């Protein structure tokens, strides 16, 4: 059998890294021998493990090592990263390295270099003594692309040494949890983040407009709890429809009953905003007087609206080229500490794919499948709150105001 020595270091037991590594080896029908295992004696001490991994042949061993590498396995000796030139624009060399969303380093010219802009399912290129994580669409002919796992080190997130209710919920989904207690913990986390100049992004779907949640989200933006809004055409259209007509999708926002001719209101809204030259102009001219988009404009909170084939109009600010929208979203998310995802499956998954694993992520949806899809696609740090956004947001906003006032 082919064999390779690897090592792990960190909070291996309480973060479940070491048991996960052993399970992974056995699941892939490999074998292992534990050579050394030192357990940290104090809470802050790291543990260390060194083991030999066996595979049936070189190919089988490489498969096992590739998977172990994703959860933090390191080769004891510091190997030089392997590079190969991209043969053409958007064309990658064989065996190119595919990134996770975890903190990643490459060993080049005797130094460990942190990979910038890390996100899942991308590639690493070395340029001007920097390691850059880029999508395939940005690879140019001649770029030096990392291939294989040699000289690449991944540092997975660990359970924090100071346990909190918020952190404990990471990567879990259940509708049976004490939701109000969780909302209180989320509110406290947001207030603490803002007190240290942390940044918070909201990803929202049009269901926020159709419920009582619209005013709560607008209030959060007005009170400085939101630093970035990511959404699509529908959220903005129906938010402005409420401001102009008091309806959302033709339904009276106060009574929930359909209004005669209300099915045309969203089209009237789109036409009016296009005639005014966009959302910003509509706010500045006093046509739009309240709501989510109104507060974004008034408070200079940046927003990115990504288009889709379902869009009516769309509004002038909507980015209809999805690749441009993705690039803008990725750029805007730099430095964000917490993301609140509200009742939108596709936008939540899209944003999740752009986030590094250390960004706290909360996904709120009445359908547990939405949260599961988000995690299944790699956003393992997400907290799932299975509830109606129309109930969640007003409670959250109230607790945010209370937490802020009590400081």
Long-range contacts (C-beta under 8 A, 24 or more apart in sequence): 1-31, 1-54, 1-55, 1-56, 2-54, 2-55, 2-56, 2-57, 2-58, 2-60, 2-61, 3-52, 3-53, 3-54, 3-55, 3-61, 4-52, 4-53, 4-61, 4-65, 4-75, 5-35, 5-50, 5-51, 5-52, 5-53, 5-75, 5-76, 6-50, 6-51, 6-52, 6-53, 6-65, 6-68, 6-73, 6-74, 6-75, 6-76, 7-48, 7-49, 7-50, 7-51, 7-73, 7-74, 7-75, 7-76, 8-48, 8-49, 8-72, 8-73, 8-74, 9-46, 9-47, 9-48, 9-49, 9-74, 10-46, 10-47, 10-72, 10-155, 10-158, 11-40, 11-46, 11-47, 11-158, 11-159, 11-161, 12-46, 12-47, 12-48, 12-49, 13-39, 13-47, 14-159, 15-156, 15-157, 15-158, 15-159, 17-71, 17-72, 17-156, 17-158, 18-47, 18-49, 20-71, 21-68, 21-71, 21-73, 24-64, 24-67, 24-68, 24-71, 25-53, 25-64, 25-68, 28-60, 28-63, 28-64, 28-67, 29-56, 29-60, 30-54, 30-55, 30-56, 30-60, 30-61, 30-64, 43-161, 44-161, 50-76, 65-149, 66-149, 69-149, 69-152, 69-154, 70-100, 70-102, 70-154, 70-156, 71-154, 71-156, 72-102, 72-154, 72-155, 72-156, 74-153, 75-150, 78-107, 78-112, 78-151, 79-107, 79-150, 79-151, 80-107, 80-108, 80-109, 80-150, 80-151, 81-106, 81-107, 81-108, 81-126, 81-146, 81-150, 81-151, 81-152, 82-146, 82-147, 82-148, 82-150, 82-151, 83-126, 83-144, 83-145, 83-146, 83-147, 84-144, 84-145, 84-147, 85-141, 85-142, 85-143, 85-144, 85-145, 86-125, 86-139, 86-140, 86-141, 86-142, 86-143, 86-145, 87-141, 88-141, 89-139, 89-140, 89-141, 90-136, 90-137, 90-139, 91-139, 91-141, 92-123, 92-136, 92-139, 92-145, 93-145, 93-147, 94-147, 95-147, 95-148, 96-123, 96-145, 96-146, 96-147, 97-123, 97-124, 97-145, 97-146, 97-147, 97-148, 97-149, 97-152, 98-122, 98-123, 99-123, 99-124, 99-133, 100-154, 100-357, 100-378, 101-355, 101-356, 101-357, 101-378, 101-379, 102-154, 102-155, 102-156, 102-157, 102-356, 102-357, 103-154, 103-155, 103-356, 103-357, 103-358, 104-133, 104-152, 104-153, 104-154, 104-155, 105-131, 105-152, 105-153, 105-155, 106-131, 106-146, 106-151, 106-152, 106-153, 107-151, 107-152, 107-153, 108-151, 112-153, 117-330, 117-334, 118-356, 119-330, 119-353, 119-354, 119-355, 119-356, 120-353, 120-378, 121-353, 121-378, 124-152, 135-326, 137-323, 156-357, 157-357, 157-358, 157-381, 166-360, 166-383, 169-383, 170-380, 170-381, 170-382, 170-383, 171-375, 171-380, 171-381, 171-382, 171-383, 172-383, 172-384, 173-368, 173-371, 173-372, 173-375, 173-384, 173-386, 174-384, 174-386, 175-368, 175-386, 175-387, 177-385, 179-385, 179-387, 179-392, 180-395, 182-383, 182-385, 183-385, 183-392, 183-395, 183-396, 183-399, 184-399, 186-340, 186-362, 186-383, 186-385, 186-396, 187-396, 187-399, 187-400, 187-402, 187-403, 188-403, 189-338, 189-360, 190-225, 190-338, 190-400, 191-400, 191-403, 191-404, 191-407, 193-337, 193-338, 194-224, 194-225, 195-407, 198-337, 198-338, 199-227, 199-228, 199-335, 199-336, 199-337, 199-338, 200-225, 200-226, 200-227, 200-228, 200-336, 200-337, 200-338, 200-339, 200-340, 201-226, 201-227, 201-228, 201-229, 201-230, 201-332, 201-333, 201-336, 201-338, 201-339, 201-340, 201-351, 202-226, 202-228, 202-229, 202-230, 202-339, 202-340, 202-341, 202-342, 203-230, 203-231, 203-339, 203-340, 203-341, 203-342, 203-344, 203-347, 203-348, 203-351, 204-229, 204-230, 204-231, 204-235, 204-292, 204-342, 204-343, 204-344, 204-347, 205-231, 205-232, 205-234, 205-235, 205-342, 205-343, 205-344, 205-345, 205-347, 206-232, 206-234, 206-235, 206-237, 206-238, 206-248, 206-249, 206-344, 207-342, 207-343, 207-344, 207-389, 207-390, 208-235, 208-239, 208-292, 208-342, 208-343, 208-389, 208-393, 209-235, 209-238, 209-239, 209-241, 209-242, 209-248, 209-292, 210-238, 210-248, 210-249, 210-251, 210-390, 211-388, 211-389, 211-390, 212-390, 212-393, 212-394, 213-342, 213-389, 213-390, 213-392, 213-393, 213-394, 214-239, 214-242, 214-248, 214-253, 214-291, 214-292, 215-394, 216-393, 216-394, 216-396, 216-397, 217-292, 217-342, 217-393, 217-397, 218-290, 218-291, 218-292, 218-294, 218-295, 219-397, 220-393, 220-396, 220-397, 220-400, 221-292, 221-295, 221-296, 221-299, 221-301, 222-295, 222-298, 222-299, 223-400, 223-401, 223-404, 224-299, 225-400, 226-301, 227-301, 227-302, 227-336, 228-301, 228-302, 228-303, 228-304, 228-332, 228-333, 228-336, 229-292, 229-296, 229-301, 229-302, 229-303, 229-304, 230-303, 230-304, 230-306, 230-329, 230-332, 230-347, 230-351, 231-303, 231-304, 231-305, 231-306, 231-344, 231-347, 232-305, 232-306, 232-307, 232-308, 232-311, 232-318, 232-344, 232-347, 233-305, 233-307, 233-308, 233-311, 233-312, 233-313, 233-314, 233-315, 233-318, 234-310, 234-311, 235-292, 235-305, 236-279, 236-292, 236-293, 236-303, 236-305, 236-315, 236-317, 236-318, 237-266, 237-269, 237-270, 237-312, 237-313, 237-314, 237-315, 238-266, 239-291, 239-292, 239-293, 240-269, 240-273, 240-279, 240-282, 240-288, 240-291, 240-293, 241-265, 241-266, 241-269, 242-291, 243-288, 243-289, 243-290, 243-291, 243-294, 244-268, 244-269, 244-272, 244-287, 244-288, 245-269, 266-312, 267-312, 270-312, 270-313, 270-314, 270-315, 273-315, 273-316, 274-313, 274-315, 274-316, 277-316, 278-315, 278-316, 278-317, 279-315, 279-316, 279-317, 280-317, 302-332, 304-328, 304-329, 304-332, 306-347, 306-350, 308-346, 326-350, 326-354, 329-354, 330-354, 333-359, 338-362, 340-364, 341-365, 341-374, 341-382, 342-389, 342-392, 342-393, 343-389, 345-370, 345-373, 348-374, 349-373, 349-374, 349-377, 349-379, 352-377, 352-378, 352-379, 352-382, 353-377, 353-378, 353-379, 355-379, 357-381, 364-389, 364-392, 365-389
